[in-house]
Each structure stands twice: as C-alpha cells, then as structure tokens.
Amino acid sequence: MFSNVRNYLNNKDYNINITNNYIYITNYKKINTIEKSKIRITFDSFLLIIDGENMSIDKLLDSEVLFNGKIDKVVFEYK
C-alpha cells in the first residue's frame, strides 16, 4: 500500500481530464494565459490551448489545476 502512495506522489506524468464543463490538469510546467475565452498551459513537450467561454479557475494547487467553463476546443501544439 505504501508503495502505491509513494508512486502516486512521485508521479511526474501529466494528466488531462475533460468532463462536462470542467478540465482537470496535473503536472503542468507553467500557466501562460488565463482569459475568459482562452487558456494556455506549457508542458515539457507541448503547449495546451483551451478555447471556450466563461473560463475560470475552480481549484489551484502546486501542480494541479481545475478549470470551469464551456470548453469549445482543445489543441496540443508540440514543440
């Protein structure tokens, strides 16, 4: 059991979950832009661009963020 907890806490892989009007992201490198209609987030190997309406932050921790709003489009721009 402790091994599972240790693996979870040391996990450096990113995770992006999109459900209804929420997008939950872990292990990002930097949040570049937060606007009502666009969010830009940098990861190690790509830039994530989220287009939508009434976008806002619901929860923000060191390496986790939860956005709320109408999500129209998600784009991955690889470096």
Buried (B, 14 or more C-beta within 10 A) or exposed (E): EEEEEEEEEEEEEBEBEEEEBBBBBBBBEEBBEBEEEBBBBBBEEBBBBBBBEEBEEEEEEEEEBBBBBEBEEBEEEEE
